[in-house]
Amino acid sequence: MASSPDRTKWKTMAAEDRIAAVNTLLVLHPRFRDAVNLLKRCHEDSRRSAEPLCGALLGNSGVGKTSVIDHYRRSFPVEETESATRQRVLTVTLQPNAKPKGIAADILFALRDPAWSVGTVPTLTNRAVSLLDHCGVELIILDEFHHLFDSERARVMTQAAQWLKVLIVNTRIPVVVSGMPEATYVLNAEHTERRFKDRLVFRCFNWRTQPGRREFRGMLRKLDDAIPLLKSSGLSDPDVAGRMYLACRGVPDYLMTLVRGAV
């Protein structure tokens, strides 16, 4: 049985400091660690293989994809040198209706190119490839990857998918994409299916099965131990856990919003 945390360290903590601590609280539960390990595998294994290992992190809004990405990126802070801004892990947010020029511009924007939107597709692409090398980028994370799927017309943005394939081939930099479940259509397309082999679907917690309830209560126990209060809130107690699940519907983002509001 796990030991209770030492809460005496929070006895003299000011209320505003406790609120600040809760607002930045991050619980590394097993699902979260699995997602972080996917990023780590793609990042590290590609250094030892002839072809970059690319992956995908998929899930509905609020399951924690962005938190996973931010957590991993913070392990590799930006380094300012005399000749360049070194970014070992580059996070790029794709815009809706993504096209080759737009993706190239998004990458240049993330690389802090002052003229990120100026030029033709070949010009922007060549600049992006050059800057990725110059800034020492080892892993590219493309967030909002579902923007490569036109849900209204139910079709994949083929040119954008082709462009991404060529970028991976030319730079040999691993790419991890993150997005809503419909991004699967893009991943299963002709130009991307073979590239993105390591995939993980990040789901909400489930209360309908005994293993699901055990997992959710384990998450609540870790969360309760991390909340800077002098007494445990008993979040993992069966009755309380059930009520918490009803309130957040198993969505991690809703759960954290609920807890932060209560504190």
RATA-V322080 format. One record per pair of residues at least 12 apart in sequence whose C-alpha atoms are under 8 Angstrom apart, sorted by the first residue. I is the first residue (numbers start at 1). J is the second residue. D is the distance in whole Angstrom. If there is no record, write none. Layout:
# RATA-V322080
((I & J & D) (I & J & D))
This chain:
# RATA-V322080
((4 & 225 & 7) (5 & 225 & 6) (7 & 228 & 7) (7 & 229 & 7) (7 & 230 & 5) (7 & 231 & 7) (8 & 230 & 7) (10 & 228 & 6) (10 & 229 & 7) (10 & 230 & 7) (11 & 229 & 8) (11 & 230 & 6) (18 & 228 & 6) (18 & 229 & 8) (19 & 260 & 8) (19 & 263 & 7) (21 & 228 & 7) (22 & 227 & 6) (22 & 228 & 7) (22 & 260 & 6) (22 & 263 & 8) (23 & 260 & 6) (25 & 226 & 8) (25 & 227 & 8) (27 & 219 & 8) (27 & 222 & 7) (27 & 223 & 6) (27 & 226 & 8) (29 & 219 & 6) (29 & 222 & 8) (31 & 202 & 7) (32 & 64 & 8) (32 & 68 & 7) (35 & 57 & 7) (35 & 68 & 7) (35 & 200 & 7) (35 & 202 & 8) (36 & 68 & 6) (36 & 69 & 8) (36 & 72 & 7) (38 & 55 & 7) (38 & 198 & 7) (38 & 199 & 8) (38 & 200 & 8) (39 & 55 & 8) (39 & 72 & 8) (39 & 176 & 7) (41 & 53 & 8) (42 & 54 & 6) (42 & 55 & 7) (42 & 139 & 8) (42 & 174 & 6) (42 & 175 & 8) (42 & 176 & 7) (43 & 138 & 7) (43 & 139 & 6) (43 & 174 & 7) (46 & 173 & 8) (46 & 174 & 7) (51 & 172 & 7) (52 & 168 & 8) (52 & 172 & 6) (52 & 173 & 6) (52 & 174 & 5) (52 & 175 & 8) (53 & 174 & 6) (53 & 175 & 8) (53 & 195 & 7) (53 & 196 & 7) (53 & 197 & 8) (53 & 198 & 8) (54 & 174 & 5) (54 & 175 & 5) (54 & 176 & 5) (54 & 195 & 6) (54 & 196 & 5) (54 & 197 & 6) (54 & 198 & 7) (55 & 175 & 7) (55 & 176 & 5) (55 & 177 & 6) (55 & 195 & 8) (55 & 196 & 5) (55 & 197 & 6) (55 & 198 & 4) (55 & 199 & 5) (56 & 176 & 5) (56 & 177 & 5) (56 & 178 & 6) (56 & 196 & 7) (56 & 197 & 8) (56 & 198 & 6) (56 & 199 & 5) (56 & 200 & 6) (57 & 176 & 7) (57 & 177 & 6) (57 & 178 & 5) (57 & 179 & 7) (57 & 199 & 6) (57 & 200 & 5) (57 & 201 & 6) (57 & 202 & 7) (58 & 178 & 6) (58 & 179 & 5) (58 & 180 & 6) (58 & 181 & 6) (58 & 183 & 7) (58 & 199 & 8) (58 & 200 & 6) (58 & 201 & 5) (58 & 202 & 6) (59 & 179 & 6) (59 & 180 & 5) (59 & 181 & 5) (59 & 201 & 6) (59 & 202 & 5) (59 & 203 & 6) (60 & 179 & 8) (60 & 180 & 5) (60 & 181 & 6) (60 & 202 & 8) (60 & 203 & 7) (61 & 180 & 7) (62 & 251 & 6) (62 & 252 & 6) (62 & 253 & 5) (62 & 254 & 7) (63 & 202 & 7) (63 & 203 & 6) (63 & 204 & 6) (63 & 251 & 6) (63 & 252 & 5) (63 & 253 & 6) (64 & 202 & 8) (64 & 252 & 7) (64 & 253 & 7) (65 & 178 & 7) (65 & 179 & 8) (65 & 202 & 7) (69 & 141 & 8) (73 & 89 & 6) (73 & 90 & 8) (73 & 91 & 8) (76 & 88 & 6) (76 & 89 & 6) (84 & 134 & 7) (84 & 135 & 6) (85 & 135 & 6) (86 & 134 & 8) (86 & 135 & 4) (86 & 136 & 6) (86 & 137 & 7) (87 & 135 & 6) (87 & 136 & 6) (87 & 137 & 5) (88 & 135 & 8) (88 & 136 & 6) (88 & 137 & 4) (88 & 138 & 5) (88 & 139 & 7) (89 & 137 & 6) (89 & 138 & 6) (89 & 139 & 5) (89 & 140 & 6) (89 & 141 & 8) (90 & 110 & 7) (90 & 111 & 8) (90 & 137 & 7) (90 & 138 & 8) (90 & 139 & 6) (90 & 140 & 5) (90 & 141 & 6) (91 & 110 & 7) (91 & 140 & 6) (91 & 141 & 5) (91 & 142 & 6) (91 & 143 & 7) (92 & 106 & 6) (92 & 107 & 6) (92 & 110 & 6) (92 & 140 & 7) (92 & 141 & 6) (92 & 142 & 5) (92 & 143 & 6) (93 & 106 & 7) (93 & 142 & 6) (93 & 143 & 5) (93 & 144 & 6) (94 & 106 & 6) (94 & 142 & 7) (94 & 143 & 6) (94 & 144 & 6) (94 & 145 & 7) (94 & 147 & 7) (95 & 144 & 8) (95 & 147 & 7) (96 & 147 & 5) (96 & 148 & 8) (97 & 147 & 6) (97 & 148 & 6) (97 & 149 & 8) (97 & 150 & 7) (97 & 157 & 8) (98 & 147 & 6) (98 & 148 & 6) (98 & 157 & 7) (98 & 160 & 7) (99 & 148 & 8) (99 & 157 & 7) (99 & 159 & 7) (99 & 160 & 5) (100 & 121 & 7) (100 & 159 & 7) (100 & 160 & 5) (100 & 163 & 6) (100 & 164 & 8) (101 & 120 & 7) (101 & 121 & 5) (101 & 124 & 7) (101 & 125 & 8) (103 & 160 & 8) (104 & 121 & 8) (104 & 124 & 6) (104 & 125 & 6) (104 & 128 & 6) (105 & 117 & 5) (105 & 124 & 7) (107 & 128 & 7) (108 & 124 & 8) (108 & 127 & 8) (108 & 128 & 6) (108 & 131 & 8) (111 & 131 & 7) (111 & 132 & 8) (111 & 135 & 8) (129 & 167 & 8) (129 & 170 & 8) (129 & 171 & 7) (132 & 171 & 8) (133 & 171 & 8) (137 & 173 & 8) (138 & 173 & 6) (138 & 174 & 7) (139 & 173 & 6) (139 & 174 & 5) (139 & 175 & 6) (139 & 176 & 8) (140 & 173 & 7) (140 & 174 & 6) (140 & 175 & 5) (140 & 176 & 6) (141 & 175 & 6) (141 & 176 & 5) (141 & 177 & 6) (141 & 178 & 7) (142 & 175 & 7) (142 & 176 & 6) (142 & 177 & 5) (142 & 178 & 6) (143 & 177 & 6) (143 & 178 & 5) (143 & 179 & 6) (144 & 177 & 8) (144 & 178 & 6) (144 & 179 & 5) (144 & 180 & 7) (145 & 177 & 6) (145 & 178 & 6) (145 & 179 & 5) (145 & 180 & 8) (145 & 183 & 6) (146 & 178 & 8) (146 & 179 & 5) (146 & 180 & 6) (146 & 181 & 8) (146 & 182 & 6) (146 & 183 & 4) (146 & 186 & 8) (147 & 183 & 8) (148 & 160 & 7) (148 & 161 & 7) (148 & 183 & 7) (148 & 186 & 7) (149 & 182 & 7) (149 & 183 & 7) (149 & 185 & 7) (149 & 186 & 6) (156 & 185 & 7) (156 & 186 & 6) (156 & 189 & 8) (157 & 186 & 8) (161 & 186 & 7) (161 & 191 & 6) (161 & 192 & 7) (162 & 191 & 6) (162 & 192 & 8) (165 & 191 & 7) (165 & 192 & 7) (165 & 195 & 8) (176 & 196 & 8) (181 & 201 & 8) (204 & 250 & 5) (204 & 251 & 5) (204 & 252 & 7) (205 & 249 & 8) (205 & 250 & 4) (205 & 251 & 7) (205 & 252 & 8) (206 & 250 & 6) (207 & 242 & 8) (207 & 245 & 7) (207 & 250 & 8) (216 & 241 & 8) (216 & 250 & 8) (217 & 235 & 8) (217 & 236 & 5) (217 & 237 & 8) (217 & 238 & 8) (217 & 241 & 6) (218 & 236 & 7) (220 & 235 & 6) (220 & 236 & 5) (220 & 241 & 7) (221 & 234 & 8) (221 & 235 & 7) (221 & 236 & 5) (224 & 236 & 8))
